[in-house]
Amino acid sequence: MHLMDDDHLLTMGYDADDQGDFAWFQGLQLQVIDVADLAHPEVLDKEVIGTRGSTSDAATDHLAFTYFKARDLLAVPMTICEGGSGGDYGDIMTFSGLLVYRVTVDGGFTLLGGVPHEEPETPQTWSGKCNNWWTDSASKVKRSVFMEDWVFSIALDRINVAHLDDLAHPTASIPLTGK
């Protein structure tokens, strides 16, 4: 949870498919919640990302979630899996990198794009990256930083730098080595 202003929270967690006495976790869920009346909080906007098996370090590590209030920007590391539902995991990883949103109380979530760190899978390149259990969140991207109109997407093996106008095509990709 992150405070947007005195009356609104920005939250992240898992979407769920309620089964009565348990629930299947599904994709990741972002919400803007009005808490002006604490006895009656109200969800103003909700964004569900991916299906079962999708994961983000931000689901279990608050430092992976970057909210730049001055520019209404949110960066979330994501591994997105598609095709899952109920108890079935998604079978294809369609994105692994950093998603960037514009988020406001009045407008909700607007996806600006994503900074890729891996090529999406195809049925021919399937590698089983979509079996993430909700308590073991692990996206390739670990952190991010906004600097004016630029976003730095930080993984263990590289830093990708992209302009907000062209997130899909990083301007620089800096490999990191243990040497």
PyRosetta script that sets phi, psi and omega in degrees:
from pyrosetta import init, pose_from_sequence

init()
pose = pose_from_sequence("MHLMDDDHLLTMGYDADDQGDFAWFQGLQLQVIDVADLAHPEVLDKEVIGTRGSTSDAATDHLAFTYFKARDLLAVPMTICEGGSGGDYGDIMTFSGLLVYRVTVDGGFTLLGGVPHEEPETPQTWSGKCNNWWTDSASKVKRSVFMEDWVFSIALDRINVAHLDDLAHPTASIPLTGK")
pose.set_psi(1, 142.7)
pose.set_omega(1, 178.1)
pose.set_phi(2, -139.2)
pose.set_psi(2, 134.6)
pose.set_omega(2, 179.2)
pose.set_phi(3, -76.0)
pose.set_psi(3, 122.5)
pose.set_omega(3, 176.1)
pose.set_phi(4, -85.3)
pose.set_psi(4, -41.5)
pose.set_omega(4, 175.4)
pose.set_phi(5, -159.3)
pose.set_psi(5, -169.6)
pose.set_omega(5, -175.5)
pose.set_phi(6, -61.5)
pose.set_psi(6, -23.9)
pose.set_omega(6, -173.5)
pose.set_phi(7, -118.4)
pose.set_psi(7, 3.5)
pose.set_omega(7, -173.7)
pose.set_phi(8, -137.6)
pose.set_psi(8, 138.3)
pose.set_omega(8, 176.8)
pose.set_phi(9, -111.7)
pose.set_psi(9, 145.6)
pose.set_omega(9, 171.0)
pose.set_phi(10, -109.1)
pose.set_psi(10, 121.5)
pose.set_omega(10, -174.5)
pose.set_phi(11, -126.6)
pose.set_psi(11, 158.2)
pose.set_omega(11, 175.5)
pose.set_phi(12, -138.8)
pose.set_psi(12, 139.2)
pose.set_omega(12, 176.2)
pose.set_phi(13, -169.3)
pose.set_psi(13, -162.1)
pose.set_omega(13, 178.6)
pose.set_phi(14, -99.9)
pose.set_psi(14, 140.3)
pose.set_omega(14, 169.1)
pose.set_phi(15, -71.7)
pose.set_psi(15, 155.5)
pose.set_omega(15, -177.8)
pose.set_phi(16, -140.1)
pose.set_psi(16, 150.3)
pose.set_omega(16, 175.8)
pose.set_phi(17, -108.4)
pose.set_psi(17, 100.0)
pose.set_omega(17, -174.2)
pose.set_phi(18, -66.1)
pose.set_psi(18, 125.5)
pose.set_omega(18, 179.7)
pose.set_phi(19, -112.2)
pose.set_psi(19, 16.7)
pose.set_omega(19, -179.2)
pose.set_phi(20, 95.8)
pose.set_psi(20, -82.8)
pose.set_omega(20, -179.2)
pose.set_phi(21, -95.7)
pose.set_psi(21, 2.4)
pose.set_omega(21, 173.0)
pose.set_phi(22, -159.5)
pose.set_psi(22, 175.5)
pose.set_omega(22, 178.0)
pose.set_phi(23, -140.8)
pose.set_psi(23, 141.8)
pose.set_omega(23, 171.8)
pose.set_phi(24, -81.8)
pose.set_psi(24, 127.9)
pose.set_omega(24, 173.1)
pose.set_phi(25, -74.1)
pose.set_psi(25, 145.2)
pose.set_omega(25, -177.1)
pose.set_phi(26, -121.3)
pose.set_psi(26, -139.3)
pose.set_omega(26, 178.9)
pose.set_phi(27, -69.8)
pose.set_psi(27, 177.0)
pose.set_omega(27, 176.8)
pose.set_phi(28, -78.3)
pose.set_psi(28, 147.5)
pose.set_omega(28, -176.5)
pose.set_phi(29, -127.6)
pose.set_psi(29, 129.7)
pose.set_omega(29, 172.2)
pose.set_phi(30, -107.3)
pose.set_psi(30, 143.2)
pose.set_omega(30, 179.0)
pose.set_phi(31, -141.4)
pose.set_psi(31, 148.1)
pose.set_omega(31, 164.9)
pose.set_phi(32, -108.2)
pose.set_psi(32, 123.1)
pose.set_omega(32, -175.3)
pose.set_phi(33, -121.1)
pose.set_psi(33, 129.8)
pose.set_omega(33, 174.8)
pose.set_phi(34, -84.9)
pose.set_psi(34, 118.4)
pose.set_omega(34, -179.6)
pose.set_phi(35, -116.8)
pose.set_psi(35, 22.7)
pose.set_omega(35, 179.2)
pose.set_phi(36, -58.1)
pose.set_psi(36, -38.1)
pose.set_omega(36, 174.7)
pose.set_phi(37, -109.8)
pose.set_psi(37, 97.8)
pose.set_omega(37, -174.5)
pose.set_phi(38, -61.1)
pose.set_psi(38, -24.1)
pose.set_omega(38, 177.7)
pose.set_phi(39, -75.5)
pose.set_psi(39, -18.4)
pose.set_omega(39, -178.1)
pose.set_phi(40, -140.1)
pose.set_psi(40, 68.0)
pose.set_omega(40, 177.4)
pose.set_phi(41, -64.5)
pose.set_psi(41, 150.0)
pose.set_omega(41, -176.6)
pose.set_phi(42, -133.4)
pose.set_psi(42, 128.5)
pose.set_omega(42, 175.0)
pose.set_phi(43, -75.8)
pose.set_psi(43, 119.7)
pose.set_omega(43, 179.7)
pose.set_phi(44, -90.9)
pose.set_psi(44, -33.8)
pose.set_omega(44, 179.2)
pose.set_phi(45, -154.1)
pose.set_psi(45, 149.2)
pose.set_omega(45, -178.7)
pose.set_phi(46, -141.3)
pose.set_psi(46, 137.4)
pose.set_omega(46, 177.1)
pose.set_phi(47, -128.3)
pose.set_psi(47, 121.7)
pose.set_omega(47, 176.5)
pose.set_phi(48, -104.0)
pose.set_psi(48, 129.8)
pose.set_omega(48, -176.2)
pose.set_phi(49, -113.3)
pose.set_psi(49, 120.0)
pose.set_omega(49, 175.6)
pose.set_phi(50, 71.6)
pose.set_psi(50, -169.1)
pose.set_omega(50, 180.0)
pose.set_phi(51, -125.9)
pose.set_psi(51, -171.6)
pose.set_omega(51, -179.1)
pose.set_phi(52, -53.0)
pose.set_psi(52, 131.1)
pose.set_omega(52, -176.9)
pose.set_phi(53, 104.0)
pose.set_psi(53, -19.4)
pose.set_omega(53, 174.2)
pose.set_phi(54, -65.2)
pose.set_psi(54, 150.1)
pose.set_omega(54, -175.1)
pose.set_phi(55, -149.7)
pose.set_psi(55, 160.3)
pose.set_omega(55, 176.4)
pose.set_phi(56, -152.9)
pose.set_psi(56, 135.4)
pose.set_omega(56, 173.5)
pose.set_phi(57, -57.0)
pose.set_psi(57, -28.6)
pose.set_omega(57, -178.7)
pose.set_phi(58, -67.1)
pose.set_psi(58, -15.7)
pose.set_omega(58, 178.1)
pose.set_phi(59, -70.6)
pose.set_psi(59, -25.2)
pose.set_omega(59, -178.9)
pose.set_phi(60, -126.9)
pose.set_psi(60, -0.5)
pose.set_omega(60, -179.3)
pose.set_phi(61, -138.0)
pose.set_psi(61, 106.3)
pose.set_omega(61, -176.0)
pose.set_phi(62, -62.0)
pose.set_psi(62, -19.1)
pose.set_omega(62, 179.7)
pose.set_phi(63, -75.8)
pose.set_psi(63, -14.4)
pose.set_omega(63, -179.7)
pose.set_phi(64, -82.8)
pose.set_psi(64, -13.5)
pose.set_omega(64, -176.6)
pose.set_phi(65, -95.1)
pose.set_psi(65, 118.9)
pose.set_omega(65, -178.0)
pose.set_phi(66, -116.6)
pose.set_psi(66, 117.3)
pose.set_omega(66, 177.7)
pose.set_phi(67, -115.9)
pose.set_psi(67, 119.3)
pose.set_omega(67, -179.9)
pose.set_phi(68, -107.3)
pose.set_psi(68, 86.3)
pose.set_omega(68, -173.0)
pose.set_phi(69, -56.5)
pose.set_psi(69, -39.9)
pose.set_omega(69, -176.9)
pose.set_phi(70, -58.7)
pose.set_psi(70, -26.0)
pose.set_omega(70, -179.1)
pose.set_phi(71, -117.3)
pose.set_psi(71, 6.0)
pose.set_omega(71, -178.5)
pose.set_phi(72, 57.7)
pose.set_psi(72, 38.8)
pose.set_omega(72, -177.2)
pose.set_phi(73, -111.2)
pose.set_psi(73, 142.5)
pose.set_omega(73, 177.5)
pose.set_phi(74, -130.8)
pose.set_psi(74, 132.5)
pose.set_omega(74, 176.0)
pose.set_phi(75, -119.7)
pose.set_psi(75, 130.5)
pose.set_omega(75, -178.0)
pose.set_phi(76, -132.4)
pose.set_psi(76, 119.6)
pose.set_omega(76, 174.0)
pose.set_phi(77, -65.8)
pose.set_psi(77, 137.5)
pose.set_omega(77, -176.4)
pose.set_phi(78, -146.0)
pose.set_psi(78, 142.5)
pose.set_omega(78, 161.1)
pose.set_phi(79, -117.1)
pose.set_psi(79, 113.2)
pose.set_omega(79, -174.7)
pose.set_phi(80, -101.0)
pose.set_psi(80, 127.7)
pose.set_omega(80, 176.2)
pose.set_phi(81, -114.6)
pose.set_psi(81, 141.6)
pose.set_omega(81, 179.7)
pose.set_phi(82, -121.7)
pose.set_psi(82, 151.9)
pose.set_omega(82, 174.2)
pose.set_phi(83, 102.9)
pose.set_psi(83, -5.0)
pose.set_omega(83, -179.2)
pose.set_phi(84, -91.1)
pose.set_psi(84, 153.3)
pose.set_omega(84, 173.4)
pose.set_phi(85, -164.3)
pose.set_psi(85, 158.5)
pose.set_omega(85, -177.3)
pose.set_phi(86, 55.1)
pose.set_psi(86, -129.2)
pose.set_omega(86, 179.1)
pose.set_phi(87, -89.2)
pose.set_psi(87, 1.2)
pose.set_omega(87, -178.2)
pose.set_phi(88, -92.0)
pose.set_psi(88, 132.1)
pose.set_omega(88, 176.6)
pose.set_phi(89, -74.4)
pose.set_psi(89, 152.5)
pose.set_omega(89, 170.9)
pose.set_phi(90, -60.9)
pose.set_psi(90, 150.5)
pose.set_omega(90, -174.7)
pose.set_phi(91, -107.4)
pose.set_psi(91, -9.6)
pose.set_omega(91, -177.9)
pose.set_phi(92, -132.2)
pose.set_psi(92, 127.3)
pose.set_omega(92, 174.6)
pose.set_phi(93, -81.2)
pose.set_psi(93, 115.7)
pose.set_omega(93, -176.3)
pose.set_phi(94, -99.3)
pose.set_psi(94, -14.8)
pose.set_omega(94, 178.5)
pose.set_phi(95, -159.2)
pose.set_psi(95, 138.6)
pose.set_omega(95, 171.6)
pose.set_phi(96, -141.2)
pose.set_psi(96, 112.6)
pose.set_omega(96, -177.7)
pose.set_phi(97, 169.6)
pose.set_psi(97, -139.8)
pose.set_omega(97, -177.2)
pose.set_phi(98, -121.5)
pose.set_psi(98, 121.6)
pose.set_omega(98, 174.0)
pose.set_phi(99, -91.1)
pose.set_psi(99, 141.2)
pose.set_omega(99, 179.2)
pose.set_phi(100, -123.2)
pose.set_psi(100, 128.7)
pose.set_omega(100, -179.7)
pose.set_phi(101, -121.5)
pose.set_psi(101, 150.9)
pose.set_omega(101, 161.6)
pose.set_phi(102, -95.5)
pose.set_psi(102, 131.6)
pose.set_omega(102, -178.3)
pose.set_phi(103, -136.6)
pose.set_psi(103, 127.4)
pose.set_omega(103, 176.8)
pose.set_phi(104, -135.2)
pose.set_psi(104, 160.7)
pose.set_omega(104, 177.7)
pose.set_phi(105, -62.9)
pose.set_psi(105, -44.4)
pose.set_omega(105, -176.8)
pose.set_phi(106, -78.0)
pose.set_psi(106, -35.0)
pose.set_omega(106, -174.4)
pose.set_phi(107, -101.1)
pose.set_psi(107, -11.2)
pose.set_omega(107, -178.4)
pose.set_phi(108, 70.4)
pose.set_psi(108, -146.1)
pose.set_omega(108, -174.6)
pose.set_phi(109, -97.6)
pose.set_psi(109, 130.7)
pose.set_omega(109, 172.9)
pose.set_phi(110, -126.2)
pose.set_psi(110, 115.6)
pose.set_omega(110, 179.2)
pose.set_phi(111, -71.3)
pose.set_psi(111, 121.4)
pose.set_omega(111, 176.7)
pose.set_phi(112, -89.1)
pose.set_psi(112, -24.5)
pose.set_omega(112, 178.1)
pose.set_phi(113, 143.8)
pose.set_psi(113, -169.5)
pose.set_omega(113, -178.2)
pose.set_phi(114, -137.3)
pose.set_psi(114, 145.8)
pose.set_omega(114, 174.3)
pose.set_phi(115, -96.6)
pose.set_psi(115, 109.0)
pose.set_omega(115, -175.6)
pose.set_phi(116, -74.9)
pose.set_psi(116, 148.2)
pose.set_omega(116, 173.0)
pose.set_phi(117, -125.0)
pose.set_psi(117, -13.3)
pose.set_omega(117, 176.8)
pose.set_phi(118, -142.7)
pose.set_psi(118, 154.7)
pose.set_omega(118, 174.2)
pose.set_phi(119, -73.0)
pose.set_psi(119, 140.9)
pose.set_omega(119, 175.8)
pose.set_phi(120, -62.3)
pose.set_psi(120, 152.1)
pose.set_omega(120, 177.0)
pose.set_phi(121, -80.2)
pose.set_psi(121, 157.0)
pose.set_omega(121, 169.9)
pose.set_phi(122, -125.7)
pose.set_psi(122, 169.0)
pose.set_omega(122, 176.2)
pose.set_phi(123, -55.7)
pose.set_psi(123, -28.4)
pose.set_omega(123, -179.9)
pose.set_phi(124, -80.0)
pose.set_psi(124, -23.7)
pose.set_omega(124, -177.7)
pose.set_phi(125, -110.4)
pose.set_psi(125, 15.1)
pose.set_omega(125, -177.5)
pose.set_phi(126, -53.6)
pose.set_psi(126, 135.3)
pose.set_omega(126, -177.5)
pose.set_phi(127, -132.2)
pose.set_psi(127, 5.9)
pose.set_omega(127, 176.4)
pose.set_phi(128, 76.6)
pose.set_psi(128, 29.5)
pose.set_omega(128, -179.4)
pose.set_phi(129, -79.5)
pose.set_psi(129, 0.8)
pose.set_omega(129, -173.6)
pose.set_phi(130, -107.7)
pose.set_psi(130, 32.8)
pose.set_omega(130, 177.7)
pose.set_phi(131, -113.3)
pose.set_psi(131, 42.2)
pose.set_omega(131, -176.3)
pose.set_phi(132, -84.1)
pose.set_psi(132, 123.2)
pose.set_omega(132, 175.3)
pose.set_phi(133, -80.7)
pose.set_psi(133, 145.5)
pose.set_omega(133, -171.3)
pose.set_phi(134, -60.4)
pose.set_psi(134, -28.1)
pose.set_omega(134, -180.0)
pose.set_phi(135, -86.2)
pose.set_psi(135, -5.4)
pose.set_omega(135, -178.0)
pose.set_phi(136, -122.4)
pose.set_psi(136, 53.2)
pose.set_omega(136, -178.1)
pose.set_phi(137, -64.3)
pose.set_psi(137, 135.1)
pose.set_omega(137, -177.6)
pose.set_phi(138, -155.5)
pose.set_psi(138, 91.2)
pose.set_omega(138, 173.9)
pose.set_phi(139, -94.1)
pose.set_psi(139, 157.3)
pose.set_omega(139, 179.8)
pose.set_phi(140, -63.5)
pose.set_psi(140, -44.2)
pose.set_omega(140, 178.3)
pose.set_phi(141, -78.2)
pose.set_psi(141, 137.0)
pose.set_omega(141, -176.7)
pose.set_phi(142, -110.2)
pose.set_psi(142, -33.3)
pose.set_omega(142, -176.2)
pose.set_phi(143, -148.1)
pose.set_psi(143, 167.8)
pose.set_omega(143, 175.2)
pose.set_phi(144, -151.7)
pose.set_psi(144, 158.3)
pose.set_omega(144, 178.7)
pose.set_phi(145, -140.4)
pose.set_psi(145, 134.7)
pose.set_omega(145, 171.8)
pose.set_phi(146, -98.8)
pose.set_psi(146, 137.3)
pose.set_omega(146, 172.3)
pose.set_phi(147, -137.4)
pose.set_psi(147, 103.2)
pose.set_omega(147, -176.7)
pose.set_phi(148, 54.7)
pose.set_psi(148, -116.6)
pose.set_omega(148, -177.5)
pose.set_phi(149, -96.7)
pose.set_psi(149, 17.7)
pose.set_omega(149, -177.6)
pose.set_phi(150, -119.2)
pose.set_psi(150, 149.7)
pose.set_omega(150, 173.6)
pose.set_phi(151, -127.9)
pose.set_psi(151, 135.8)
pose.set_omega(151, 176.8)
pose.set_phi(152, -105.0)
pose.set_psi(152, 119.9)
pose.set_omega(152, -178.5)
pose.set_phi(153, -105.2)
pose.set_psi(153, 114.1)
pose.set_omega(153, -167.9)
pose.set_phi(154, -110.6)
pose.set_psi(154, 119.4)
pose.set_omega(154, 175.0)
pose.set_phi(155, -116.9)
pose.set_psi(155, 174.7)
pose.set_omega(155, 180.0)
pose.set_phi(156, -68.2)
pose.set_psi(156, -27.0)
pose.set_omega(156, -176.1)
pose.set_phi(157, -103.9)
pose.set_psi(157, -11.9)
pose.set_omega(157, -178.3)
pose.set_phi(158, -167.1)
pose.set_psi(158, 161.1)
pose.set_omega(158, 171.3)
pose.set_phi(159, -117.7)
pose.set_psi(159, 122.9)
pose.set_omega(159, 174.5)
pose.set_phi(160, -103.9)
pose.set_psi(160, 136.6)
pose.set_omega(160, -179.1)
pose.set_phi(161, -117.5)
pose.set_psi(161, 124.3)
pose.set_omega(161, -177.3)
pose.set_phi(162, -135.4)
pose.set_psi(162, 147.8)
pose.set_omega(162, 174.3)
pose.set_phi(163, -81.3)
pose.set_psi(163, 145.4)
pose.set_omega(163, -178.6)
pose.set_phi(164, -60.8)
pose.set_psi(164, -23.6)
pose.set_omega(164, 178.5)
pose.set_phi(165, -80.0)
pose.set_psi(165, -12.8)
pose.set_omega(165, -177.5)
pose.set_phi(166, -150.2)
pose.set_psi(166, 65.7)
pose.set_omega(166, -175.3)
pose.set_phi(167, -65.9)
pose.set_psi(167, -31.0)
pose.set_omega(167, -175.2)
pose.set_phi(168, -71.4)
pose.set_psi(168, -15.0)
pose.set_omega(168, -177.0)
pose.set_phi(169, -126.7)
pose.set_psi(169, 86.0)
pose.set_omega(169, -179.2)
pose.set_phi(170, -54.7)
pose.set_psi(170, 139.0)
pose.set_omega(170, 177.3)
pose.set_phi(171, -74.7)
pose.set_psi(171, -32.4)
pose.set_omega(171, 178.5)
pose.set_phi(172, -141.3)
pose.set_psi(172, 145.9)
pose.set_omega(172, 175.3)
pose.set_phi(173, -134.2)
pose.set_psi(173, 111.9)
pose.set_omega(173, -173.3)
pose.set_phi(174, -106.4)
pose.set_psi(174, 111.5)
pose.set_omega(174, 179.2)
pose.set_phi(175, -69.9)
pose.set_psi(175, 143.9)
pose.set_omega(175, 176.2)
pose.set_phi(176, -111.9)
pose.set_psi(176, 134.8)
pose.set_omega(176, 178.6)
pose.set_phi(177, -126.3)
pose.set_psi(177, 161.4)
pose.set_omega(177, -179.7)
pose.set_phi(178, -84.5)
pose.set_psi(178, 9.0)
pose.set_omega(178, -175.9)
pose.set_phi(179, -88.4)
pose.dump_pdb("model.pdb")
